[in-house]
Amino acid sequence: MYHSYMHLQASNDSSHSTASGLRKSINSNMLFTDSNEIVIQHREQQYRLRLTRTGKLILTK
């Protein structure tokens, strides 16, 4: 099982500049309005993105 740990970051900007152009930015508050977990469908796989009690994000396959 793959785990990716990321710190929760809040941003008011809707996009950020990178060397290859713009990348989309979504505030995590918009994702976790009703629960502490969302399911992300990527190709044929489902991933769970969970918000911990300490404010960190955990992505599992």
PyMOL Python script that loads the backbone (N, CA, C, O; Angstrom):
from pymol import cmd

cmd.read_pdbstr("""\
ATOM      1  N   MET A   1       0.852  -1.181   0.000  1.00  0.00           N
ATOM      2  CA  MET A   1       0.000   0.000   0.000  1.00  0.00           C
ATOM      3  C   MET A   1       0.892   1.237   0.000  1.00  0.00           C
ATOM      4  O   MET A   1       1.836   1.328   0.785  1.00  0.00           O
ATOM      5  N   TYR A   2       0.593   2.178  -0.875  1.00  0.00           N
ATOM      6  CA  TYR A   2       1.380   3.399  -1.032  1.00  0.00           C
ATOM      7  C   TYR A   2       0.798   4.518  -0.191  1.00  0.00           C
ATOM      8  O   TYR A   2      -0.408   4.761  -0.225  1.00  0.00           O
ATOM      9  N   HIS A   3       1.651   5.203   0.567  1.00  0.00           N
ATOM     10  CA  HIS A   3       1.212   6.334   1.374  1.00  0.00           C
ATOM     11  C   HIS A   3       2.008   7.568   0.969  1.00  0.00           C
ATOM     12  O   HIS A   3       3.228   7.507   0.814  1.00  0.00           O
ATOM     13  N   SER A   4       1.323   8.663   0.803  1.00  0.00           N
ATOM     14  CA  SER A   4       1.977   9.936   0.526  1.00  0.00           C
ATOM     15  C   SER A   4       1.518  10.929   1.577  1.00  0.00           C
ATOM     16  O   SER A   4       0.316  11.153   1.724  1.00  0.00           O
ATOM     17  N   TYR A   5       2.440  11.527   2.309  1.00  0.00           N
ATOM     18  CA  TYR A   5       2.103  12.464   3.368  1.00  0.00           C
ATOM     19  C   TYR A   5       2.424  13.875   2.912  1.00  0.00           C
ATOM     20  O   TYR A   5       3.527  14.158   2.445  1.00  0.00           O
ATOM     21  N   MET A   6       1.431  14.766   3.056  1.00  0.00           N
ATOM     22  CA  MET A   6       1.596  16.146   2.632  1.00  0.00           C
ATOM     23  C   MET A   6       1.075  17.064   3.714  1.00  0.00           C
ATOM     24  O   MET A   6       0.110  16.732   4.402  1.00  0.00           O
ATOM     25  N   HIS A   7       1.697  18.199   3.869  1.00  0.00           N
ATOM     26  CA  HIS A   7       1.198  19.192   4.810  1.00  0.00           C
ATOM     27  C   HIS A   7       0.063  19.973   4.179  1.00  0.00           C
ATOM     28  O   HIS A   7       0.084  20.263   2.983  1.00  0.00           O
ATOM     29  N   LEU A   8      -0.917  20.307   4.980  1.00  0.00           N
ATOM     30  CA  LEU A   8      -2.066  21.078   4.533  1.00  0.00           C
ATOM     31  C   LEU A   8      -1.633  22.513   4.279  1.00  0.00           C
ATOM     32  O   LEU A   8      -1.060  23.157   5.158  1.00  0.00           O
ATOM     33  N   GLN A   9      -1.905  23.011   3.086  1.00  0.00           N
ATOM     34  CA  GLN A   9      -1.536  24.374   2.753  1.00  0.00           C
ATOM     35  C   GLN A   9      -2.764  25.123   2.265  1.00  0.00           C
ATOM     36  O   GLN A   9      -3.502  24.631   1.411  1.00  0.00           O
ATOM     37  N   ALA A  10      -2.979  26.309   2.807  1.00  0.00           N
ATOM     38  CA  ALA A  10      -4.098  27.146   2.378  1.00  0.00           C
ATOM     39  C   ALA A  10      -3.574  28.178   1.400  1.00  0.00           C
ATOM     40  O   ALA A  10      -2.495  28.740   1.585  1.00  0.00           O
ATOM     41  N   SER A  11      -4.345  28.417   0.366  1.00  0.00           N
ATOM     42  CA  SER A  11      -3.945  29.399  -0.641  1.00  0.00           C
ATOM     43  C   SER A  11      -5.177  30.151  -1.125  1.00  0.00           C
ATOM     44  O   SER A  11      -6.229  29.553  -1.351  1.00  0.00           O
ATOM     45  N   ASN A  12      -5.044  31.448  -1.282  1.00  0.00           N
ATOM     46  CA  ASN A  12      -6.133  32.249  -1.823  1.00  0.00           C
ATOM     47  C   ASN A  12      -6.042  32.351  -3.336  1.00  0.00           C
ATOM     48  O   ASN A  12      -7.014  32.744  -3.981  1.00  0.00           O
ATOM     49  N   ASP A  13      -4.893  32.005  -3.920  1.00  0.00           N
ATOM     50  CA  ASP A  13      -4.715  32.083  -5.362  1.00  0.00           C
ATOM     51  C   ASP A  13      -5.343  30.874  -6.038  1.00  0.00           C
ATOM     52  O   ASP A  13      -5.299  29.765  -5.507  1.00  0.00           O
ATOM     53  N   SER A  14      -5.931  31.092  -7.218  1.00  0.00           N
ATOM     54  CA  SER A  14      -6.538  29.983  -7.945  1.00  0.00           C
ATOM     55  C   SER A  14      -5.550  29.284  -8.863  1.00  0.00           C
ATOM     56  O   SER A  14      -5.847  28.199  -9.362  1.00  0.00           O
ATOM     57  N   SER A  15      -4.379  29.875  -9.102  1.00  0.00           N
ATOM     58  CA  SER A  15      -3.366  29.230  -9.925  1.00  0.00           C
ATOM     59  C   SER A  15      -1.986  29.739  -9.529  1.00  0.00           C
ATOM     60  O   SER A  15      -1.845  30.800  -8.920  1.00  0.00           O
ATOM     61  N   HIS A  16      -0.973  28.957  -9.891  1.00  0.00           N
ATOM     62  CA  HIS A  16       0.411  29.297  -9.589  1.00  0.00           C
ATOM     63  C   HIS A  16       1.232  29.157 -10.863  1.00  0.00           C
ATOM     64  O   HIS A  16       0.947  28.290 -11.689  1.00  0.00           O
ATOM     65  N   SER A  17       2.232  29.985 -11.032  1.00  0.00           N
ATOM     66  CA  SER A  17       3.094  29.898 -12.196  1.00  0.00           C
ATOM     67  C   SER A  17       4.160  28.845 -11.969  1.00  0.00           C
ATOM     68  O   SER A  17       4.701  28.719 -10.871  1.00  0.00           O
ATOM     69  N   THR A  18       4.456  28.095 -13.011  1.00  0.00           N
ATOM     70  CA  THR A  18       5.550  27.127 -12.996  1.00  0.00           C
ATOM     71  C   THR A  18       6.340  27.317 -14.274  1.00  0.00           C
ATOM     72  O   THR A  18       5.959  28.113 -15.132  1.00  0.00           O
ATOM     73  N   ALA A  19       7.430  26.596 -14.405  1.00  0.00           N
ATOM     74  CA  ALA A  19       8.239  26.695 -15.619  1.00  0.00           C
ATOM     75  C   ALA A  19       7.440  26.270 -16.843  1.00  0.00           C
ATOM     76  O   ALA A  19       7.679  26.780 -17.938  1.00  0.00           O
ATOM     77  N   SER A  20       6.499  25.351 -16.681  1.00  0.00           N
ATOM     78  CA  SER A  20       5.723  24.864 -17.812  1.00  0.00           C
ATOM     79  C   SER A  20       4.394  25.591 -17.982  1.00  0.00           C
ATOM     80  O   SER A  20       3.617  25.228 -18.865  1.00  0.00           O
ATOM     81  N   GLY A  21       4.108  26.597 -17.175  1.00  0.00           N
ATOM     82  CA  GLY A  21       2.863  27.338 -17.305  1.00  0.00           C
ATOM     83  C   GLY A  21       2.134  27.470 -15.985  1.00  0.00           C
ATOM     84  O   GLY A  21       2.757  27.685 -14.945  1.00  0.00           O
ATOM     85  N   LEU A  22       0.803  27.340 -16.022  1.00  0.00           N
ATOM     86  CA  LEU A  22      -0.014  27.478 -14.823  1.00  0.00           C
ATOM     87  C   LEU A  22      -0.448  26.122 -14.306  1.00  0.00           C
ATOM     88  O   LEU A  22      -0.698  25.205 -15.088  1.00  0.00           O
ATOM     89  N   ARG A  23      -0.540  25.991 -13.000  1.00  0.00           N
ATOM     90  CA  ARG A  23      -1.120  24.783 -12.413  1.00  0.00           C
ATOM     91  C   ARG A  23      -2.282  25.205 -11.533  1.00  0.00           C
ATOM     92  O   ARG A  23      -2.242  26.265 -10.908  1.00  0.00           O
ATOM     93  N   LYS A  24      -3.296  24.393 -11.483  1.00  0.00           N
ATOM     94  CA  LYS A  24      -4.509  24.694 -10.743  1.00  0.00           C
ATOM     95  C   LYS A  24      -4.278  24.491  -9.249  1.00  0.00           C
ATOM     96  O   LYS A  24      -3.564  23.572  -8.845  1.00  0.00           O
ATOM     97  N   SER A  25      -4.876  25.340  -8.441  1.00  0.00           N
ATOM     98  CA  SER A  25      -4.776  25.251  -6.988  1.00  0.00           C
ATOM     99  C   SER A  25      -6.183  25.206  -6.405  1.00  0.00           C
ATOM    100  O   SER A  25      -7.022  26.051  -6.717  1.00  0.00           O
ATOM    101  N   ILE A  26      -6.433  24.208  -5.551  1.00  0.00           N
ATOM    102  CA  ILE A  26      -7.734  24.061  -4.899  1.00  0.00           C
ATOM    103  C   ILE A  26      -7.514  24.098  -3.395  1.00  0.00           C
ATOM    104  O   ILE A  26      -6.707  23.336  -2.864  1.00  0.00           O
ATOM    105  N   ASN A  27      -8.223  24.971  -2.714  1.00  0.00           N
ATOM    106  CA  ASN A  27      -8.115  25.043  -1.264  1.00  0.00           C
ATOM    107  C   ASN A  27      -8.737  23.786  -0.658  1.00  0.00           C
ATOM    108  O   ASN A  27      -9.849  23.411  -1.032  1.00  0.00           O
ATOM    109  N   SER A  28      -8.048  23.137   0.258  1.00  0.00           N
ATOM    110  CA  SER A  28      -8.529  21.889   0.846  1.00  0.00           C
ATOM    111  C   SER A  28      -9.837  22.069   1.615  1.00  0.00           C
ATOM    112  O   SER A  28     -10.584  21.105   1.788  1.00  0.00           O
ATOM    113  N   ASN A  29     -10.122  23.269   2.072  1.00  0.00           N
ATOM    114  CA  ASN A  29     -11.394  23.521   2.749  1.00  0.00           C
ATOM    115  C   ASN A  29     -12.579  23.236   1.830  1.00  0.00           C
ATOM    116  O   ASN A  29     -13.653  22.853   2.295  1.00  0.00           O
ATOM    117  N   MET A  30     -12.384  23.421   0.534  1.00  0.00           N
ATOM    118  CA  MET A  30     -13.450  23.137  -0.420  1.00  0.00           C
ATOM    119  C   MET A  30     -13.662  21.632  -0.589  1.00  0.00           C
ATOM    120  O   MET A  30     -14.775  21.195  -0.880  1.00  0.00           O
ATOM    121  N   LEU A  31     -12.620  20.847  -0.413  1.00  0.00           N
ATOM    122  CA  LEU A  31     -12.718  19.394  -0.574  1.00  0.00           C
ATOM    123  C   LEU A  31     -13.325  18.708   0.645  1.00  0.00           C
ATOM    124  O   LEU A  31     -14.059  17.730   0.507  1.00  0.00           O
ATOM    125  N   PHE A  32     -13.026  19.210   1.817  1.00  0.00           N
ATOM    126  CA  PHE A  32     -13.417  18.553   3.061  1.00  0.00           C
ATOM    127  C   PHE A  32     -14.515  19.323   3.794  1.00  0.00           C
ATOM    128  O   PHE A  32     -14.395  19.573   4.993  1.00  0.00           O
ATOM    129  N   THR A  33     -15.569  19.696   3.096  1.00  0.00           N
ATOM    130  CA  THR A  33     -16.646  20.453   3.733  1.00  0.00           C
ATOM    131  C   THR A  33     -17.552  19.572   4.581  1.00  0.00           C
ATOM    132  O   THR A  33     -17.999  19.996   5.646  1.00  0.00           O
ATOM    133  N   ASP A  34     -17.833  18.347   4.126  1.00  0.00           N
ATOM    134  CA  ASP A  34     -18.776  17.470   4.817  1.00  0.00           C
ATOM    135  C   ASP A  34     -18.146  16.270   5.504  1.00  0.00           C
ATOM    136  O   ASP A  34     -18.799  15.610   6.312  1.00  0.00           O
ATOM    137  N   SER A  35     -16.886  15.975   5.196  1.00  0.00           N
ATOM    138  CA  SER A  35     -16.249  14.789   5.768  1.00  0.00           C
ATOM    139  C   SER A  35     -14.745  14.980   5.824  1.00  0.00           C
ATOM    140  O   SER A  35     -14.215  15.992   5.365  1.00  0.00           O
ATOM    141  N   ASN A  36     -14.066  13.998   6.392  1.00  0.00           N
ATOM    142  CA  ASN A  36     -12.608  14.029   6.495  1.00  0.00           C
ATOM    143  C   ASN A  36     -11.946  13.185   5.420  1.00  0.00           C
ATOM    144  O   ASN A  36     -10.733  12.975   5.457  1.00  0.00           O
ATOM    145  N   GLU A  37     -12.727  12.698   4.460  1.00  0.00           N
ATOM    146  CA  GLU A  37     -12.190  11.810   3.437  1.00  0.00           C
ATOM    147  C   GLU A  37     -12.915  12.007   2.116  1.00  0.00           C
ATOM    148  O   GLU A  37     -14.133  12.181   2.081  1.00  0.00           O
ATOM    149  N   ILE A  38     -12.149  11.978   1.027  1.00  0.00           N
ATOM    150  CA  ILE A  38     -12.736  11.993  -0.306  1.00  0.00           C
ATOM    151  C   ILE A  38     -12.103  10.862  -1.118  1.00  0.00           C
ATOM    152  O   ILE A  38     -11.008  10.398  -0.800  1.00  0.00           O
ATOM    153  N   VAL A  39     -12.794  10.428  -2.158  1.00  0.00           N
ATOM    154  CA  VAL A  39     -12.276   9.410  -3.066  1.00  0.00           C
ATOM    155  C   VAL A  39     -11.959  10.093  -4.387  1.00  0.00           C
ATOM    156  O   VAL A  39     -12.777  10.835  -4.932  1.00  0.00           O
ATOM    157  N   ILE A  40     -10.758   9.831  -4.894  1.00  0.00           N
ATOM    158  CA  ILE A  40     -10.314  10.388  -6.164  1.00  0.00           C
ATOM    159  C   ILE A  40     -10.191   9.245  -7.158  1.00  0.00           C
ATOM    160  O   ILE A  40      -9.461   8.283  -6.919  1.00  0.00           O
ATOM    161  N   GLN A  41     -10.907   9.351  -8.276  1.00  0.00           N
ATOM    162  CA  GLN A  41     -10.817   8.348  -9.330  1.00  0.00           C
ATOM    163  C   GLN A  41      -9.743   8.810 -10.308  1.00  0.00           C
ATOM    164  O   GLN A  41      -9.863   9.880 -10.906  1.00  0.00           O
ATOM    165  N   HIS A  42      -8.687   8.001 -10.474  1.00  0.00           N
ATOM    166  CA  HIS A  42      -7.595   8.313 -11.401  1.00  0.00           C
ATOM    167  C   HIS A  42      -7.395   7.109 -12.308  1.00  0.00           C
ATOM    168  O   HIS A  42      -6.935   6.054 -11.871  1.00  0.00           O
ATOM    169  N   ARG A  43      -7.746   7.282 -13.573  1.00  0.00           N
ATOM    170  CA  ARG A  43      -7.734   6.191 -14.550  1.00  0.00           C
ATOM    171  C   ARG A  43      -8.591   5.056 -14.023  1.00  0.00           C
ATOM    172  O   ARG A  43      -9.784   5.261 -13.797  1.00  0.00           O
ATOM    173  N   GLU A  44      -8.056   3.905 -13.822  1.00  0.00           N
ATOM    174  CA  GLU A  44      -8.829   2.752 -13.344  1.00  0.00           C
ATOM    175  C   GLU A  44      -8.689   2.542 -11.839  1.00  0.00           C
ATOM    176  O   GLU A  44      -9.179   1.543 -11.313  1.00  0.00           O
ATOM    177  N   GLN A  45      -8.037   3.452 -11.146  1.00  0.00           N
ATOM    178  CA  GLN A  45      -7.743   3.293  -9.718  1.00  0.00           C
ATOM    179  C   GLN A  45      -8.527   4.292  -8.875  1.00  0.00           C
ATOM    180  O   GLN A  45      -8.841   5.394  -9.324  1.00  0.00           O
ATOM    181  N   GLN A  46      -8.836   3.887  -7.650  1.00  0.00           N
ATOM    182  CA  GLN A  46      -9.438   4.800  -6.676  1.00  0.00           C
ATOM    183  C   GLN A  46      -8.432   5.076  -5.574  1.00  0.00           C
ATOM    184  O   GLN A  46      -7.770   4.162  -5.082  1.00  0.00           O
ATOM    185  N   TYR A  47      -8.320   6.339  -5.188  1.00  0.00           N
ATOM    186  CA  TYR A  47      -7.436   6.773  -4.117  1.00  0.00           C
ATOM    187  C   TYR A  47      -8.271   7.461  -3.048  1.00  0.00           C
ATOM    188  O   TYR A  47      -9.255   8.133  -3.356  1.00  0.00           O
ATOM    189  N   ARG A  48      -7.879   7.291  -1.795  1.00  0.00           N
ATOM    190  CA  ARG A  48      -8.545   7.963  -0.681  1.00  0.00           C
ATOM    191  C   ARG A  48      -7.646   9.093  -0.190  1.00  0.00           C
ATOM    192  O   ARG A  48      -6.464   8.881   0.080  1.00  0.00           O
ATOM    193  N   LEU A  49      -8.203  10.279  -0.077  1.00  0.00           N
ATOM    194  CA  LEU A  49      -7.488  11.422   0.481  1.00  0.00           C
ATOM    195  C   LEU A  49      -8.159  11.758   1.799  1.00  0.00           C
ATOM    196  O   LEU A  49      -9.327  12.145   1.836  1.00  0.00           O
ATOM    197  N   ARG A  50      -7.397  11.603   2.898  1.00  0.00           N
ATOM    198  CA  ARG A  50      -7.955  11.815   4.236  1.00  0.00           C
ATOM    199  C   ARG A  50      -7.291  13.004   4.908  1.00  0.00           C
ATOM    200  O   ARG A  50      -6.100  13.257   4.724  1.00  0.00           O
ATOM    201  N   LEU A  51      -8.077  13.726   5.687  1.00  0.00           N
ATOM    202  CA  LEU A  51      -7.605  14.832   6.502  1.00  0.00           C
ATOM    203  C   LEU A  51      -7.468  14.330   7.934  1.00  0.00           C
ATOM    204  O   LEU A  51      -8.444  13.864   8.523  1.00  0.00           O
ATOM    205  N   THR A  52      -6.264  14.421   8.500  1.00  0.00           N
ATOM    206  CA  THR A  52      -6.032  13.929   9.860  1.00  0.00           C
ATOM    207  C   THR A  52      -6.451  14.961  10.893  1.00  0.00           C
ATOM    208  O   THR A  52      -6.723  16.115  10.565  1.00  0.00           O
ATOM    209  N   ARG A  53      -6.498  14.528  12.141  1.00  0.00           N
ATOM    210  CA  ARG A  53      -6.847  15.443  13.245  1.00  0.00           C
ATOM    211  C   ARG A  53      -5.826  16.560  13.396  1.00  0.00           C
ATOM    212  O   ARG A  53      -6.155  17.644  13.879  1.00  0.00           O
ATOM    213  N   THR A  54      -4.587  16.301  12.983  1.00  0.00           N
ATOM    214  CA  THR A  54      -3.537  17.316  13.116  1.00  0.00           C
ATOM    215  C   THR A  54      -3.430  18.220  11.882  1.00  0.00           C
ATOM    216  O   THR A  54      -2.537  19.064  11.801  1.00  0.00           O
ATOM    217  N   GLY A  55      -4.356  18.036  10.910  1.00  0.00           N
ATOM    218  CA  GLY A  55      -4.384  18.919   9.757  1.00  0.00           C
ATOM    219  C   GLY A  55      -3.513  18.488   8.598  1.00  0.00           C
ATOM    220  O   GLY A  55      -3.270  19.284   7.691  1.00  0.00           O
ATOM    221  N   LYS A  56      -3.031  17.244   8.597  1.00  0.00           N
ATOM    222  CA  LYS A  56      -2.224  16.747   7.485  1.00  0.00           C
ATOM    223  C   LYS A  56      -3.101  15.942   6.535  1.00  0.00           C
ATOM    224  O   LYS A  56      -4.187  15.488   6.895  1.00  0.00           O
ATOM    225  N   LEU A  57      -2.603  15.777   5.314  1.00  0.00           N
ATOM    226  CA  LEU A  57      -3.302  15.001   4.304  1.00  0.00           C
ATOM    227  C   LEU A  57      -2.593  13.671   4.097  1.00  0.00           C
ATOM    228  O   LEU A  57      -1.364  13.614   4.052  1.00  0.00           O
ATOM    229  N   ILE A  58      -3.380  12.592   3.970  1.00  0.00           N
ATOM    230  CA  ILE A  58      -2.825  11.273   3.682  1.00  0.00           C
ATOM    231  C   ILE A  58      -3.531  10.726   2.450  1.00  0.00           C
ATOM    232  O   ILE A  58      -4.758  10.635   2.415  1.00  0.00           O
ATOM    233  N   LEU A  59      -2.745  10.361   1.438  1.00  0.00           N
ATOM    234  CA  LEU A  59      -3.269   9.790   0.211  1.00  0.00           C
ATOM    235  C   LEU A  59      -2.917   8.308   0.181  1.00  0.00           C
ATOM    236  O   LEU A  59      -1.744   7.947   0.264  1.00  0.00           O
ATOM    237  N   THR A  60      -3.942   7.438   0.060  1.00  0.00           N
ATOM    238  CA  THR A  60      -3.700   5.998  -0.002  1.00  0.00           C
ATOM    239  C   THR A  60      -4.397   5.424  -1.216  1.00  0.00           C
ATOM    240  O   THR A  60      -5.415   5.938  -1.680  1.00  0.00           O
ATOM    241  N   LYS A  61      -3.822   4.347  -1.716  1.00  0.00           N
ATOM    242  CA  LYS A  61      -4.392   3.653  -2.859  1.00  0.00           C
ATOM    243  C   LYS A  61      -5.240   2.503  -2.385  1.00  0.00           C
ATOM    244  O   LYS A  61      -5.816   1.783  -3.200  1.00  0.00           O
TER     245      LYS A  61
END
""", "prot")
cmd.dss("prot")
cmd.show_as("cartoon", "prot")
cmd.util.cbc("prot")
cmd.orient("prot")
